[in-house]
Amino acid sequence: MSINICTISGNLTRDAELRSTPSGMSVLAFSVAVNERRKNGQTGEWEDRPNYIDCSMFGTRAEKLSAYLTKGCKVAITGRLRWSQWEKDGAKRSKVDVIVDELELMSRGDGAQHTTQPEHSQQAQQDAYAADDIPF
C-alpha cells in the first residue's frame, strides 16, 4: 500500500500563471517557498533555508483562484506528489511537484482567509451528515 499525501505552508515566490491544456482544461502553476530550519555547525545559530516547491491546480478552482495567488501570498496546501520526466537539449530531466487538492489562503494582503476543497469533498460531507440521521 502507498500513501501519497503532502501538506505544506509557505509564501508564493511569484504570481500564479494560468494556462490551458490543448483539451481546454485550465492549469494554474505556482511555486511555494517552504523554510527548513537548521543549526549552522560553525556559528551555532539557527538558520532558515528555503525549499521551492512547484504546485499545480486544475479546473474551475484554478481559474477562480488565479487572481488571488500573487507573489508573497501565504498559503496552506494539501495535495499529492507527482513525478514527471522530460528531455531537454539531449539531457534527461525530472522533477516532483504537488498537485493541489485543497488550498487555504492564509493571507493575501487584506487579512482575509479563504479555503477551497475538491468538489467531491462537499458531497462526502453531505453524505456523512445524512448518515448521522440513521438510527442504530
Phi and psi in radians as a Rosetta constraint file:
Dihedral C 1 N 2 CA 2 C 2 CIRCULARHARMONIC -2.135 0.35
Dihedral N 2 CA 2 C 2 N 3 CIRCULARHARMONIC 2.533 0.35
Dihedral C 2 N 3 CA 3 C 3 CIRCULARHARMONIC -2.104 0.35
Dihedral N 3 CA 3 C 3 N 4 CIRCULARHARMONIC 2.194 0.35
Dihedral C 3 N 4 CA 4 C 4 CIRCULARHARMONIC -2.173 0.35
Dihedral N 4 CA 4 C 4 N 5 CIRCULARHARMONIC 1.446 0.35
Dihedral C 4 N 5 CA 5 C 5 CIRCULARHARMONIC -2.297 0.35
Dihedral N 5 CA 5 C 5 N 6 CIRCULARHARMONIC 2.375 0.35
Dihedral C 5 N 6 CA 6 C 6 CIRCULARHARMONIC -2.337 0.35
Dihedral N 6 CA 6 C 6 N 7 CIRCULARHARMONIC 2.306 0.35
Dihedral C 6 N 7 CA 7 C 7 CIRCULARHARMONIC -2.232 0.35
Dihedral N 7 CA 7 C 7 N 8 CIRCULARHARMONIC 2.176 0.35
Dihedral C 7 N 8 CA 8 C 8 CIRCULARHARMONIC -2.417 0.35
Dihedral N 8 CA 8 C 8 N 9 CIRCULARHARMONIC 2.746 0.35
Dihedral C 8 N 9 CA 9 C 9 CIRCULARHARMONIC -2.444 0.35
Dihedral N 9 CA 9 C 9 N 10 CIRCULARHARMONIC 2.522 0.35
Dihedral C 9 N 10 CA 10 C 10 CIRCULARHARMONIC 3.097 0.35
Dihedral N 10 CA 10 C 10 N 11 CIRCULARHARMONIC -2.929 0.35
Dihedral C 10 N 11 CA 11 C 11 CIRCULARHARMONIC -1.871 0.35
Dihedral N 11 CA 11 C 11 N 12 CIRCULARHARMONIC 2.491 0.35
Dihedral C 11 N 12 CA 12 C 12 CIRCULARHARMONIC -1.182 0.35
Dihedral N 12 CA 12 C 12 N 13 CIRCULARHARMONIC 2.372 0.35
Dihedral C 12 N 13 CA 13 C 13 CIRCULARHARMONIC -1.513 0.35
Dihedral N 13 CA 13 C 13 N 14 CIRCULARHARMONIC -0.284 0.35
Dihedral C 13 N 14 CA 14 C 14 CIRCULARHARMONIC -2.779 0.35
Dihedral N 14 CA 14 C 14 N 15 CIRCULARHARMONIC 2.923 0.35
Dihedral C 14 N 15 CA 15 C 15 CIRCULARHARMONIC -1.101 0.35
Dihedral N 15 CA 15 C 15 N 16 CIRCULARHARMONIC 2.479 0.35
Dihedral C 15 N 16 CA 16 C 16 CIRCULARHARMONIC -1.142 0.35
Dihedral N 16 CA 16 C 16 N 17 CIRCULARHARMONIC 2.548 0.35
Dihedral C 16 N 17 CA 17 C 17 CIRCULARHARMONIC -1.961 0.35
Dihedral N 17 CA 17 C 17 N 18 CIRCULARHARMONIC 2.087 0.35
Dihedral C 17 N 18 CA 18 C 18 CIRCULARHARMONIC -1.699 0.35
Dihedral N 18 CA 18 C 18 N 19 CIRCULARHARMONIC 2.273 0.35
Dihedral C 18 N 19 CA 19 C 19 CIRCULARHARMONIC -2.527 0.35
Dihedral N 19 CA 19 C 19 N 20 CIRCULARHARMONIC 3.105 0.35
Dihedral C 19 N 20 CA 20 C 20 CIRCULARHARMONIC -2.213 0.35
Dihedral N 20 CA 20 C 20 N 21 CIRCULARHARMONIC 2.575 0.35
Dihedral C 20 N 21 CA 21 C 21 CIRCULARHARMONIC -1.355 0.35
Dihedral N 21 CA 21 C 21 N 22 CIRCULARHARMONIC 2.907 0.35
Dihedral C 21 N 22 CA 22 C 22 CIRCULARHARMONIC -0.994 0.35
Dihedral N 22 CA 22 C 22 N 23 CIRCULARHARMONIC -0.460 0.35
Dihedral C 22 N 23 CA 23 C 23 CIRCULARHARMONIC -1.471 0.35
Dihedral N 23 CA 23 C 23 N 24 CIRCULARHARMONIC -0.089 0.35
Dihedral C 23 N 24 CA 24 C 24 CIRCULARHARMONIC 1.742 0.35
Dihedral N 24 CA 24 C 24 N 25 CIRCULARHARMONIC 0.011 0.35
Dihedral C 24 N 25 CA 25 C 25 CIRCULARHARMONIC -1.283 0.35
Dihedral N 25 CA 25 C 25 N 26 CIRCULARHARMONIC 2.293 0.35
Dihedral C 25 N 26 CA 26 C 26 CIRCULARHARMONIC -1.341 0.35
Dihedral N 26 CA 26 C 26 N 27 CIRCULARHARMONIC 2.402 0.35
Dihedral C 26 N 27 CA 27 C 27 CIRCULARHARMONIC -2.274 0.35
Dihedral N 27 CA 27 C 27 N 28 CIRCULARHARMONIC 2.213 0.35
Dihedral C 27 N 28 CA 28 C 28 CIRCULARHARMONIC -1.926 0.35
Dihedral N 28 CA 28 C 28 N 29 CIRCULARHARMONIC 2.136 0.35
Dihedral C 28 N 29 CA 29 C 29 CIRCULARHARMONIC -1.987 0.35
Dihedral N 29 CA 29 C 29 N 30 CIRCULARHARMONIC 2.361 0.35
Dihedral C 29 N 30 CA 30 C 30 CIRCULARHARMONIC -2.706 0.35
Dihedral N 30 CA 30 C 30 N 31 CIRCULARHARMONIC 2.929 0.35
Dihedral C 30 N 31 CA 31 C 31 CIRCULARHARMONIC -2.211 0.35
Dihedral N 31 CA 31 C 31 N 32 CIRCULARHARMONIC 2.425 0.35
Dihedral C 31 N 32 CA 32 C 32 CIRCULARHARMONIC -2.056 0.35
Dihedral N 32 CA 32 C 32 N 33 CIRCULARHARMONIC 2.306 0.35
Dihedral C 32 N 33 CA 33 C 33 CIRCULARHARMONIC -1.587 0.35
Dihedral N 33 CA 33 C 33 N 34 CIRCULARHARMONIC 2.149 0.35
Dihedral C 33 N 34 CA 34 C 34 CIRCULARHARMONIC -2.109 0.35
Dihedral N 34 CA 34 C 34 N 35 CIRCULARHARMONIC 2.139 0.35
Dihedral C 34 N 35 CA 35 C 35 CIRCULARHARMONIC -1.444 0.35
Dihedral N 35 CA 35 C 35 N 36 CIRCULARHARMONIC 2.526 0.35
Dihedral C 35 N 36 CA 36 C 36 CIRCULARHARMONIC -2.060 0.35
Dihedral N 36 CA 36 C 36 N 37 CIRCULARHARMONIC 2.233 0.35
Dihedral C 36 N 37 CA 37 C 37 CIRCULARHARMONIC -1.682 0.35
Dihedral N 37 CA 37 C 37 N 38 CIRCULARHARMONIC 2.180 0.35
Dihedral C 37 N 38 CA 38 C 38 CIRCULARHARMONIC -2.315 0.35
Dihedral N 38 CA 38 C 38 N 39 CIRCULARHARMONIC 2.663 0.35
Dihedral C 38 N 39 CA 39 C 39 CIRCULARHARMONIC -1.621 0.35
Dihedral N 39 CA 39 C 39 N 40 CIRCULARHARMONIC 2.202 0.35
Dihedral C 39 N 40 CA 40 C 40 CIRCULARHARMONIC -1.250 0.35
Dihedral N 40 CA 40 C 40 N 41 CIRCULARHARMONIC 2.130 0.35
Dihedral C 40 N 41 CA 41 C 41 CIRCULARHARMONIC -1.136 0.35
Dihedral N 41 CA 41 C 41 N 42 CIRCULARHARMONIC -0.496 0.35
Dihedral C 41 N 42 CA 42 C 42 CIRCULARHARMONIC -1.461 0.35
Dihedral N 42 CA 42 C 42 N 43 CIRCULARHARMONIC -0.757 0.35
Dihedral C 42 N 43 CA 43 C 43 CIRCULARHARMONIC -1.715 0.35
Dihedral N 43 CA 43 C 43 N 44 CIRCULARHARMONIC -0.347 0.35
Dihedral C 43 N 44 CA 44 C 44 CIRCULARHARMONIC 1.373 0.35
Dihedral N 44 CA 44 C 44 N 45 CIRCULARHARMONIC 0.015 0.35
Dihedral C 44 N 45 CA 45 C 45 CIRCULARHARMONIC -1.479 0.35
Dihedral N 45 CA 45 C 45 N 46 CIRCULARHARMONIC 2.601 0.35
Dihedral C 45 N 46 CA 46 C 46 CIRCULARHARMONIC -1.426 0.35
Dihedral N 46 CA 46 C 46 N 47 CIRCULARHARMONIC 2.408 0.35
Dihedral C 46 N 47 CA 47 C 47 CIRCULARHARMONIC -2.287 0.35
Dihedral N 47 CA 47 C 47 N 48 CIRCULARHARMONIC 2.544 0.35
Dihedral C 47 N 48 CA 48 C 48 CIRCULARHARMONIC -1.639 0.35
Dihedral N 48 CA 48 C 48 N 49 CIRCULARHARMONIC 2.240 0.35
Dihedral C 48 N 49 CA 49 C 49 CIRCULARHARMONIC -2.041 0.35
Dihedral N 49 CA 49 C 49 N 50 CIRCULARHARMONIC 2.162 0.35
Dihedral C 49 N 50 CA 50 C 50 CIRCULARHARMONIC -1.389 0.35
Dihedral N 50 CA 50 C 50 N 51 CIRCULARHARMONIC 2.534 0.35
Dihedral C 50 N 51 CA 51 C 51 CIRCULARHARMONIC -2.030 0.35
Dihedral N 51 CA 51 C 51 N 52 CIRCULARHARMONIC 2.359 0.35
Dihedral C 51 N 52 CA 52 C 52 CIRCULARHARMONIC -1.859 0.35
Dihedral N 52 CA 52 C 52 N 53 CIRCULARHARMONIC 2.050 0.35
Dihedral C 52 N 53 CA 53 C 53 CIRCULARHARMONIC -1.939 0.35
Dihedral N 53 CA 53 C 53 N 54 CIRCULARHARMONIC 2.105 0.35
Dihedral C 53 N 54 CA 54 C 54 CIRCULARHARMONIC -1.385 0.35
Dihedral N 54 CA 54 C 54 N 55 CIRCULARHARMONIC 2.398 0.35
Dihedral C 54 N 55 CA 55 C 55 CIRCULARHARMONIC -2.289 0.35
Dihedral N 55 CA 55 C 55 N 56 CIRCULARHARMONIC 2.642 0.35
Dihedral C 55 N 56 CA 56 C 56 CIRCULARHARMONIC -2.375 0.35
Dihedral N 56 CA 56 C 56 N 57 CIRCULARHARMONIC 2.467 0.35
Dihedral C 56 N 57 CA 57 C 57 CIRCULARHARMONIC -2.290 0.35
Dihedral N 57 CA 57 C 57 N 58 CIRCULARHARMONIC 2.544 0.35
Dihedral C 57 N 58 CA 58 C 58 CIRCULARHARMONIC -2.134 0.35
Dihedral N 58 CA 58 C 58 N 59 CIRCULARHARMONIC 2.763 0.35
Dihedral C 58 N 59 CA 59 C 59 CIRCULARHARMONIC 1.454 0.35
Dihedral N 59 CA 59 C 59 N 60 CIRCULARHARMONIC -2.746 0.35
Dihedral C 59 N 60 CA 60 C 60 CIRCULARHARMONIC -1.098 0.35
Dihedral N 60 CA 60 C 60 N 61 CIRCULARHARMONIC -0.686 0.35
Dihedral C 60 N 61 CA 61 C 61 CIRCULARHARMONIC -1.034 0.35
Dihedral N 61 CA 61 C 61 N 62 CIRCULARHARMONIC -0.670 0.35
Dihedral C 61 N 62 CA 62 C 62 CIRCULARHARMONIC -1.073 0.35
Dihedral N 62 CA 62 C 62 N 63 CIRCULARHARMONIC -0.762 0.35
Dihedral C 62 N 63 CA 63 C 63 CIRCULARHARMONIC -1.092 0.35
Dihedral N 63 CA 63 C 63 N 64 CIRCULARHARMONIC -0.795 0.35
Dihedral C 63 N 64 CA 64 C 64 CIRCULARHARMONIC -1.218 0.35
Dihedral N 64 CA 64 C 64 N 65 CIRCULARHARMONIC -0.594 0.35
Dihedral C 64 N 65 CA 65 C 65 CIRCULARHARMONIC -1.518 0.35
Dihedral N 65 CA 65 C 65 N 66 CIRCULARHARMONIC -0.231 0.35
Dihedral C 65 N 66 CA 66 C 66 CIRCULARHARMONIC -0.980 0.35
Dihedral N 66 CA 66 C 66 N 67 CIRCULARHARMONIC -0.627 0.35
Dihedral C 66 N 67 CA 67 C 67 CIRCULARHARMONIC -1.249 0.35
Dihedral N 67 CA 67 C 67 N 68 CIRCULARHARMONIC -0.397 0.35
Dihedral C 67 N 68 CA 68 C 68 CIRCULARHARMONIC -1.638 0.35
Dihedral N 68 CA 68 C 68 N 69 CIRCULARHARMONIC -0.355 0.35
Dihedral C 68 N 69 CA 69 C 69 CIRCULARHARMONIC -1.588 0.35
Dihedral N 69 CA 69 C 69 N 70 CIRCULARHARMONIC 1.551 0.35
Dihedral C 69 N 70 CA 70 C 70 CIRCULARHARMONIC -2.022 0.35
Dihedral N 70 CA 70 C 70 N 71 CIRCULARHARMONIC 2.826 0.35
Dihedral C 70 N 71 CA 71 C 71 CIRCULARHARMONIC -0.896 0.35
Dihedral N 71 CA 71 C 71 N 72 CIRCULARHARMONIC 2.299 0.35
Dihedral C 71 N 72 CA 72 C 72 CIRCULARHARMONIC 1.595 0.35
Dihedral N 72 CA 72 C 72 N 73 CIRCULARHARMONIC -0.250 0.35
Dihedral C 72 N 73 CA 73 C 73 CIRCULARHARMONIC -1.104 0.35
Dihedral N 73 CA 73 C 73 N 74 CIRCULARHARMONIC 2.328 0.35
Dihedral C 73 N 74 CA 74 C 74 CIRCULARHARMONIC -1.587 0.35
Dihedral N 74 CA 74 C 74 N 75 CIRCULARHARMONIC 2.261 0.35
Dihedral C 74 N 75 CA 75 C 75 CIRCULARHARMONIC -2.330 0.35
Dihedral N 75 CA 75 C 75 N 76 CIRCULARHARMONIC 2.713 0.35
Dihedral C 75 N 76 CA 76 C 76 CIRCULARHARMONIC -2.081 0.35
Dihedral N 76 CA 76 C 76 N 77 CIRCULARHARMONIC 2.292 0.35
Dihedral C 76 N 77 CA 77 C 77 CIRCULARHARMONIC -2.255 0.35
Dihedral N 77 CA 77 C 77 N 78 CIRCULARHARMONIC 2.421 0.35
Dihedral C 77 N 78 CA 78 C 78 CIRCULARHARMONIC -2.129 0.35
Dihedral N 78 CA 78 C 78 N 79 CIRCULARHARMONIC 2.331 0.35
Dihedral C 78 N 79 CA 79 C 79 CIRCULARHARMONIC -2.881 0.35
Dihedral N 79 CA 79 C 79 N 80 CIRCULARHARMONIC -2.755 0.35
Dihedral C 79 N 80 CA 80 C 80 CIRCULARHARMONIC -2.323 0.35
Dihedral N 80 CA 80 C 80 N 81 CIRCULARHARMONIC 2.641 0.35
Dihedral C 80 N 81 CA 81 C 81 CIRCULARHARMONIC -1.441 0.35
Dihedral N 81 CA 81 C 81 N 82 CIRCULARHARMONIC 2.480 0.35
Dihedral C 81 N 82 CA 82 C 82 CIRCULARHARMONIC -2.339 0.35
Dihedral N 82 CA 82 C 82 N 83 CIRCULARHARMONIC 2.252 0.35
Dihedral C 82 N 83 CA 83 C 83 CIRCULARHARMONIC -1.731 0.35
Dihedral N 83 CA 83 C 83 N 84 CIRCULARHARMONIC 2.357 0.35
Dihedral C 83 N 84 CA 84 C 84 CIRCULARHARMONIC -2.328 0.35
Dihedral N 84 CA 84 C 84 N 85 CIRCULARHARMONIC 2.701 0.35
Dihedral C 84 N 85 CA 85 C 85 CIRCULARHARMONIC -2.404 0.35
Dihedral N 85 CA 85 C 85 N 86 CIRCULARHARMONIC 2.496 0.35
Dihedral C 85 N 86 CA 86 C 86 CIRCULARHARMONIC -2.684 0.35
Dihedral N 86 CA 86 C 86 N 87 CIRCULARHARMONIC 2.998 0.35
Dihedral C 86 N 87 CA 87 C 87 CIRCULARHARMONIC -2.086 0.35
Dihedral N 87 CA 87 C 87 N 88 CIRCULARHARMONIC 2.313 0.35
Dihedral C 87 N 88 CA 88 C 88 CIRCULARHARMONIC -2.408 0.35
Dihedral N 88 CA 88 C 88 N 89 CIRCULARHARMONIC 2.194 0.35
Dihedral C 88 N 89 CA 89 C 89 CIRCULARHARMONIC 0.945 0.35
Dihedral N 89 CA 89 C 89 N 90 CIRCULARHARMONIC 0.665 0.35
Dihedral C 89 N 90 CA 90 C 90 CIRCULARHARMONIC 1.396 0.35
Dihedral N 90 CA 90 C 90 N 91 CIRCULARHARMONIC -0.025 0.35
Dihedral C 90 N 91 CA 91 C 91 CIRCULARHARMONIC -1.909 0.35
Dihedral N 91 CA 91 C 91 N 92 CIRCULARHARMONIC 2.378 0.35
Dihedral C 91 N 92 CA 92 C 92 CIRCULARHARMONIC -1.369 0.35
Dihedral N 92 CA 92 C 92 N 93 CIRCULARHARMONIC 2.361 0.35
Dihedral C 92 N 93 CA 93 C 93 CIRCULARHARMONIC -2.247 0.35
Dihedral N 93 CA 93 C 93 N 94 CIRCULARHARMONIC 2.718 0.35
Dihedral C 93 N 94 CA 94 C 94 CIRCULARHARMONIC -2.646 0.35
Dihedral N 94 CA 94 C 94 N 95 CIRCULARHARMONIC 2.826 0.35
Dihedral C 94 N 95 CA 95 C 95 CIRCULARHARMONIC -2.767 0.35
Dihedral N 95 CA 95 C 95 N 96 CIRCULARHARMONIC 2.829 0.35
Dihedral C 95 N 96 CA 96 C 96 CIRCULARHARMONIC -2.041 0.35
Dihedral N 96 CA 96 C 96 N 97 CIRCULARHARMONIC 2.287 0.35
Dihedral C 96 N 97 CA 97 C 97 CIRCULARHARMONIC -2.302 0.35
Dihedral N 97 CA 97 C 97 N 98 CIRCULARHARMONIC 2.995 0.35
Dihedral C 97 N 98 CA 98 C 98 CIRCULARHARMONIC -1.804 0.35
Dihedral N 98 CA 98 C 98 N 99 CIRCULARHARMONIC 2.214 0.35
Dihedral C 98 N 99 CA 99 C 99 CIRCULARHARMONIC -1.604 0.35
Dihedral N 99 CA 99 C 99 N 100 CIRCULARHARMONIC 1.997 0.35
Dihedral C 99 N 100 CA 100 C 100 CIRCULARHARMONIC -1.334 0.35
Dihedral N 100 CA 100 C 100 N 101 CIRCULARHARMONIC 2.203 0.35
Dihedral C 100 N 101 CA 101 C 101 CIRCULARHARMONIC -1.743 0.35
Dihedral N 101 CA 101 C 101 N 102 CIRCULARHARMONIC -0.723 0.35
Dihedral C 101 N 102 CA 102 C 102 CIRCULARHARMONIC -2.353 0.35
Dihedral N 102 CA 102 C 102 N 103 CIRCULARHARMONIC 2.515 0.35
Dihedral C 102 N 103 CA 103 C 103 CIRCULARHARMONIC -2.461 0.35
Dihedral N 103 CA 103 C 103 N 104 CIRCULARHARMONIC 2.310 0.35
Dihedral C 103 N 104 CA 104 C 104 CIRCULARHARMONIC -2.083 0.35
Dihedral N 104 CA 104 C 104 N 105 CIRCULARHARMONIC 2.193 0.35
Dihedral C 104 N 105 CA 105 C 105 CIRCULARHARMONIC -1.384 0.35
Dihedral N 105 CA 105 C 105 N 106 CIRCULARHARMONIC 1.986 0.35
Dihedral C 105 N 106 CA 106 C 106 CIRCULARHARMONIC -1.535 0.35
Dihedral N 106 CA 106 C 106 N 107 CIRCULARHARMONIC -0.477 0.35
Dihedral C 106 N 107 CA 107 C 107 CIRCULARHARMONIC -2.775 0.35
Dihedral N 107 CA 107 C 107 N 108 CIRCULARHARMONIC 2.535 0.35
Dihedral C 107 N 108 CA 108 C 108 CIRCULARHARMONIC -2.502 0.35
Dihedral N 108 CA 108 C 108 N 109 CIRCULARHARMONIC 0.520 0.35
Dihedral C 108 N 109 CA 109 C 109 CIRCULARHARMONIC 1.683 0.35
Dihedral N 109 CA 109 C 109 N 110 CIRCULARHARMONIC -0.591 0.35
Dihedral C 109 N 110 CA 110 C 110 CIRCULARHARMONIC -1.825 0.35
Dihedral N 110 CA 110 C 110 N 111 CIRCULARHARMONIC 0.105 0.35
Dihedral C 110 N 111 CA 111 C 111 CIRCULARHARMONIC 1.422 0.35
Dihedral N 111 CA 111 C 111 N 112 CIRCULARHARMONIC -0.070 0.35
Dihedral C 111 N 112 CA 112 C 112 CIRCULARHARMONIC -1.304 0.35
Dihedral N 112 CA 112 C 112 N 113 CIRCULARHARMONIC 2.687 0.35
Dihedral C 112 N 113 CA 113 C 113 CIRCULARHARMONIC -2.135 0.35
Dihedral N 113 CA 113 C 113 N 114 CIRCULARHARMONIC 2.621 0.35
Dihedral C 113 N 114 CA 114 C 114 CIRCULARHARMONIC -2.646 0.35
Dihedral N 114 CA 114 C 114 N 115 CIRCULARHARMONIC 2.430 0.35
Dihedral C 114 N 115 CA 115 C 115 CIRCULARHARMONIC -2.137 0.35
Dihedral N 115 CA 115 C 115 N 116 CIRCULARHARMONIC 2.407 0.35
Dihedral C 115 N 116 CA 116 C 116 CIRCULARHARMONIC -2.084 0.35
Dihedral N 116 CA 116 C 116 N 117 CIRCULARHARMONIC 2.518 0.35
Dihedral C 116 N 117 CA 117 C 117 CIRCULARHARMONIC -2.313 0.35
Dihedral N 117 CA 117 C 117 N 118 CIRCULARHARMONIC 2.698 0.35
Dihedral C 117 N 118 CA 118 C 118 CIRCULARHARMONIC -1.025 0.35
Dihedral N 118 CA 118 C 118 N 119 CIRCULARHARMONIC 2.598 0.35
Dihedral C 118 N 119 CA 119 C 119 CIRCULARHARMONIC -0.992 0.35
Dihedral N 119 CA 119 C 119 N 120 CIRCULARHARMONIC -0.617 0.35
Dihedral C 119 N 120 CA 120 C 120 CIRCULARHARMONIC -1.201 0.35
Dihedral N 120 CA 120 C 120 N 121 CIRCULARHARMONIC -0.409 0.35
Dihedral C 120 N 121 CA 121 C 121 CIRCULARHARMONIC -1.140 0.35
Dihedral N 121 CA 121 C 121 N 122 CIRCULARHARMONIC -0.679 0.35
Dihedral C 121 N 122 CA 122 C 122 CIRCULARHARMONIC -1.089 0.35
Dihedral N 122 CA 122 C 122 N 123 CIRCULARHARMONIC -0.744 0.35
Dihedral C 122 N 123 CA 123 C 123 CIRCULARHARMONIC -1.149 0.35
Dihedral N 123 CA 123 C 123 N 124 CIRCULARHARMONIC -0.711 0.35
Dihedral C 123 N 124 CA 124 C 124 CIRCULARHARMONIC -1.093 0.35
Dihedral N 124 CA 124 C 124 N 125 CIRCULARHARMONIC -0.670 0.35
Dihedral C 124 N 125 CA 125 C 125 CIRCULARHARMONIC -1.137 0.35
Dihedral N 125 CA 125 C 125 N 126 CIRCULARHARMONIC -0.740 0.35
Dihedral C 125 N 126 CA 126 C 126 CIRCULARHARMONIC -1.099 0.35
Dihedral N 126 CA 126 C 126 N 127 CIRCULARHARMONIC -0.718 0.35
Dihedral C 126 N 127 CA 127 C 127 CIRCULARHARMONIC -1.116 0.35
Dihedral N 127 CA 127 C 127 N 128 CIRCULARHARMONIC -0.668 0.35
Dihedral C 127 N 128 CA 128 C 128 CIRCULARHARMONIC -1.149 0.35
Dihedral N 128 CA 128 C 128 N 129 CIRCULARHARMONIC -0.721 0.35
Dihedral C 128 N 129 CA 129 C 129 CIRCULARHARMONIC -1.134 0.35
Dihedral N 129 CA 129 C 129 N 130 CIRCULARHARMONIC -0.705 0.35
Dihedral C 129 N 130 CA 130 C 130 CIRCULARHARMONIC -1.104 0.35
Dihedral N 130 CA 130 C 130 N 131 CIRCULARHARMONIC -0.649 0.35
Dihedral C 130 N 131 CA 131 C 131 CIRCULARHARMONIC -1.164 0.35
Dihedral N 131 CA 131 C 131 N 132 CIRCULARHARMONIC -0.513 0.35
Dihedral C 131 N 132 CA 132 C 132 CIRCULARHARMONIC -1.127 0.35
Dihedral N 132 CA 132 C 132 N 133 CIRCULARHARMONIC -0.416 0.35
Dihedral C 132 N 133 CA 133 C 133 CIRCULARHARMONIC -1.389 0.35
Dihedral N 133 CA 133 C 133 N 134 CIRCULARHARMONIC -0.132 0.35
Dihedral C 133 N 134 CA 134 C 134 CIRCULARHARMONIC -1.447 0.35
Dihedral N 134 CA 134 C 134 N 135 CIRCULARHARMONIC 2.102 0.35
Dihedral C 134 N 135 CA 135 C 135 CIRCULARHARMONIC -1.283 0.35
Dihedral N 135 CA 135 C 135 N 136 CIRCULARHARMONIC 2.543 0.35
